[in-house]
Amino acid sequence: MTGTANAQRRRVGVTILVVVMVVASVFGLIVGVLFPQGDDGHFTYATVAPDRTFIRLWLLLAALNLIVGLTAFALAAWILVPARGWIAATIGACLTWFGCAIYALGVGGIGTIYYFATDPDGLDRAASERLLEHLDDSFVSVWGVAVTGAVVSTVGQVVLAVGLWRARTVPRWIPVLAATLVVTFLLPTAGLVGLVSELPSAISGLGLAWYFWRLQQAPATPSIDVAPA
């Protein structure tokens, strides 16, 4: 009876994890398409004020999706590396968790800053425009936390992909596509270009969710390479 209950709990946990991974992958693409682009990358009063509530909400949702989704992916990938590659997988998972937490903190703060910087009840338009110009000139101070988190998280995902590659518990196209995440630092991550640049990592995430589901539903077999890392 206890074994049946444990099996049921395990199935529920696996199902929840897979659902989160799928939703996060799909929503991540939507976030990229609708992510605020500003005026040629510059957030001016004219581009922020009309959509200030949406921008704040969207940045918060993007941060939430990232931290929940990447935590699920990192956990699933870490579970899929039981032996060979476990050191890389463990380091990669930890860096991913740490990085996405920093990124979420930074992005949430940015959304709040721009929301109140364009609040007509607190600042007149002239003062708001001056403040946004100052924020635009202070890129490192405003975006530094988010960029740092993105870099740490990306490094973690690449290292985690190395662990998956070595473990050979999933097809190798999954860690290869996951590693293409570094391309997003070279291309815009918003709009249609962002959709194309982030599509490979989303496909990798969906593939990881599928194979995680299959392997966790199947009975234990000795097919996994149990050689040490």
PyMOL commands that set and color helices and strands:
alter all, ss='L'
color gray80, all
select helices_A, chain A and resi 2-34+45-79+86-117+125-137+139-167+173-185+191-217
alter helices_A, ss='H'
color red, helices_A
deselect
rebuild
show_as cartoon
